[in-house]
């Protein structure tokens, strides 16, 4: 069962445009991963690897506020 958390932000701006998807932003309503791949990019980040997936329960409201600020 995933744990529930409150998000501070949902919309993430990339430093440079993604060459595969050609996007400038990403949205992630979850945090963590249960796969724990050895080659995962998150291992070297300040967040580390968390085996429990967390659902950002307030994601729709936070996204709506972030989009309104950018409009």
N, C-alpha and C positions, 0 to 999 in steps of 0.2 A: 504494500500500500504506500503510495507516495505521500510525503509530508507536504503540508501547505505552508506557504510563506507569503508575505506582502512584498510586492515589488516597488522599487523606487523609480525604475524606468523599464521600458519594454523595447522601445525603438532605439536601435544602435546604429550610429553613422560610421561607415567604414572610412579608414584613413585614405584609401584609394579605391577606385571602382573595381569590383570583382570582375576578373577577366573571363570567367566561365558564365556566370549568371548576369553579368552586366548591370549590377545593382549597386546603389550607394548606401543602402540601409538593410538591416536585418531585424527580425522580430523573433524573440525567443520566449515563449510563455512558460518554459521549464528551466530548471537549474539542476545540474548534475547529470550523471549517466551511470547506468548499471552494466555497461559493456566492459569498461576498463581496458581498452586497447593499449598495448605497449607503445604504439607509435602515435598516440593521441597528442595533439598540440597543447592541450590543457595541462599536461604533466609539468611543463616548464613554467607555467604561469603562477602568479601569486595566489590563485584560488585553489590549486591542487586538485586532486581527484576525490570526489565524493561519490560513493557507490549508491547512495540513496537519491532518487529523483525527487525534486521538489516542484510543486505546481504553484505558479504565481497566481493566486486566486483573484487578485484585483487587476489582472492584466488588461481586460477591456477598458476599465475606467482610466487607468494610467495611460494607455495608448491613445484614448480619446483626448486627454489633456495634452499629451505631447504633440499630437497632430494639430490641435487647435493653436498651439504656440507657433508652429511652423507655417501656418496658413496666412 
